[in-house]
Amino acid sequence: MSNLLKTLRTEEAGSVIRRFFINTLFDSTFMLLGIIVGSAFAAGANLGIIMVTMVTSSLALGISTGVSVYEAESLEQELRISKLEKAMLIDLENTAVDKKMKSITKIAMVVNFLTPIFSCMVTILPFVFVALHILEINFASWLSVTLALSILFVAGVYLGKIGKNNPWIKGLRMTGFGIIAFIIGFLLDSLV
C-alpha cells in the first residue's frame, strides 16, 4: 500500500492519471448527454430505459477505456523499460523502476474504469429522484443535463488551473462544447 501511495505522488503517475481521467470524463459525460437527449427528451420517455441505458453504457465505456488504456500503457511502459535496459545494459525486470511503471499502468486502468461510473452517478441522480416520485421526468432531464454541463465546467476549470490558463474561460469553453453537443442532439431528436 505504501508503494502505491508513493507511486501516486510521483509526477509521472499524476500526469498519466490527469490525462486519462480528463479524457475519459469528457467522453463519458458527452456520451451521457447523448443518452439523455436521445431517451429522456423523447416522446413517451421510459424511466427504466433511461436509467439502464445510462448505467450499461457507462459500464461498457469504463470496461472499454480501462482495458484499452491498460493495453496501451503496458506497451508504452514495456518500450520505456526496453530503452532503459539498452541504455543501462542491465535487465530491469522486477526492479523498483519496473514495479513503478506497472503500478502506474494499473492505476490508469482503474481510473479509466471508474471515471464513466462517476459521471453516471452524478447525471443519473435526478432520475433516481423520479423513481422515488420526488421529481417529474421532464424536470429531471433538464437537471441531469445541467449536472452533465457542470461536470464539464468543473473539469475545464481544473484544466485551466493546472495549465496556468484562465480557469473560468476554460470551464466556459468546455461547457460551450457540451451545449453544442446537446443542441445538435436535441435537434436530431426533434427530427425523429
N, C-alpha and C positions, 0 to 999 in steps of 0.2 A: 504493500500500500504506500509506503514512504517513497519507493522508486517511482510509482505512478504520480504522486504529488510533485516530486522533483521534475519529472518529465513535463507535467502540465505547466510548470513555472518557466520552462525554457522558451526563448523567443521563437525557436523553430516550431515547437508544438503550438504556441499561441498563434503563429502565422497560419499554420495548417487549419487549426480549429476555426479561426476567424473566417478564413477564405471559404471553407466548406459550409460552415454554419450560415453565413450570409447568403451564399449562393442557393443553398437548399431552402432557406427561409423564404427567399423571393419566389423560387419555383413553387413551393408548396402553397404559399399564400395566393399567388396568381391562379394556381390550379383550383383552390377552394373558391376563389371569386368566380371562376368559370362554372363551378358546380352550383353555387348559389344562384347565379344568373340563370343557368340552364334548367334548374329544377325548382327553386323556391319561388321565382317570379313567373313561372309557367302557370297557365290556367289550370285550376284543379290541383295545385301543388300538394303532394303527399308527404307528410312529415317523416314517415318511416323511410321512404325512398331517399329523401334529402339527407337524413342523418346517416343511413347505411352507406350511401354513396360517398359522403364526406369521410367517414371512418375507413372504409375499404380502400378508397383512393389514396388516403394518407398513409395507410399501412403499406400499400403497394409501392408508393413513391419512396417511403422510408426503406423498405427492403431493397428496392432497385438502387437508390443512391448509396445505401450502406454497402451493398455488395460491389457496385462499380467503383466506389471510392477505395474500398479495401483492395480490390484487384489493381487499380491504377497506382495507388500509393505503395503497395507491396512491390510492384515492378520498379517504381522510381527509387524506392529505398534500396532495393537489390542492386540497381545500377550505381547508386551512390556508394554503396559498400564495395562493389566491384572496383570502382575507380580508386577508392581509398586503398584497397588491398594492393592494386597495381602500383600505386604511388609509394606505398609504405613497404611493399614486398613481404607482407605477412597476411595470414588468414585472420579475419576479424569475426568469424562465426562465434557466437556465444560470448562476445566481449560486451563491455558496457555500451559501446557505440552501436553495436548490432541490436542489443536489447532496447536501447532508447529509440532507435528507428522503428523497431517492431511495435513498441508501445505507442508511438505517435500514429502509426497506421491503424492500430486498434481503436485508439481514441477518436480518430477521424471517422472511422466506420460507425461507432456508437453515436457520435454527434449527428452524423447524416441520417441515421435511422430514427433518432428521437426528434429531430427538428420538424418534420412534417406532422408528427403526432402532437407536438407543442402547438403548431399553427392550428391544427384541427381542434384541439381542446379549447382554444380561445374563440375561434369562429363558430363552433357548434353550440356554445353556451346559450345563446338566445333560443335556439331550437329545443334545448333541454327545458327551458322555461315554458316553451309552447307545450311540450309533453306533460309538464306539470300544471298546465292550464293557468299559467300566470301571464303569458303574453299571447297575442294573436300572431299567426304565421306571417302576415304581411309586415307587421312592425318588426318581428324577429328577423326577417330577411334583411330589412334596411339596417337594423342594428348589427347584424353579422357582417354586412358589407362595411359598415363603419369600423368595426373591430379589425377587419382584414386591412383596411386602409391605415388604421392606427399602427398595426404591426409594421407595415411598410414605412410609415413615417418614423417610428422609433428606430428601426434598422437604419434608415437613412441618416438620422441624427447621429447614431452611433458611428456610422462610417465617416461622417463629416468630422466628428471629434477626433477619431484616431488618425484620420488622414490630414488633419490640420486645415480642413476646409471649413466654410461656414456650415455648421451642423443644421441650422434651420433651413437653409437653401437646399441642402442635400436631402433633408427629410421631406420637404415640399416637392422636390423633384421626383423622389421615389413614389410619393403619394399621387403625384400627377400621372405617372405611368400606370398606377393601379386604377385611377379614374378613367384613363383612356381605355384600358382593358375592359373595365366594367361597362363603359358606354358602348364599345363595339359589341360585347356580348349581349347587352340589353337590346341593341338594335337588331342583332341577328335573331335573338329570341322573339322579337316582335314580328319578324317576317314569317315565322313558322306558324 
